[in-house]
Amino acid sequence: TLKWKWQDEFKKHFNVDACVVSGSKEDRQAIWTQLPSQFIICNYELLVRDWDVMPHEWNAIVADEAVYLKNPKALRTKKAKKLKSEARFALSGIYIETSLMEFQAIMEWVRPEIVPSAYAFKYRYCEVNEYTKKITGYTDKIQELHVLTSPFILRRTKKEVLHDLPPKMPPD
């Protein structure tokens, strides 16, 4: 449902007709072949379903609900990492501090040159139980991570965006 909302937002704010990739396999293949707009909107599942027919190079990619890229073992994450683009943006309404390893996976997609691989990241920034291999805390290098990544993060609080939100709807 967010695809259609994004399409509305493109029209509303930029007067641009963005193209939503949806429909049957044949419908989607036709859209991927024609690319009727400069702005293409699709969902993560199409990375897997349409990989063979979709373009793999883009000027920019905006990943809404970037938490879908948090699992480096997921096929959609692997496919997303193979996409080429000059710029990548990850949007999320969920705090990125939920898990440091999830943060690593998303940052590796956005700017792979900034953060080390998952294994190196885990042992550089996390205290790890040597028997269970579970994260028990953070190392004293965590400030280094903040310095490396903070230029790439914009965090807005509810107070900052409250005036942009629509009024609360009374329950039906």
MOMO-V261049 format. One record per helix or strand of 2 or more residues. SS is the DSSP state (~ for helix, > for strand). FROM is the first residue (numbers start at 1). TO is the last residue. If there is no record, write none. Layout:
# MOMO-V261049
{{SS FROM TO} {SS FROM TO}}
This chain:
# MOMO-V261049
{{~ 2 14} {> 19 20} {~ 25 34} {> 40 41} {~ 45 49} {> 57 63} {~ 66 69} {~ 75 82} {> 84 90} {~ 96 98} {~ 100 110} {~ 118 125} {> 126 128} {> 135 138} {~ 142 152} {~ 158 164}}
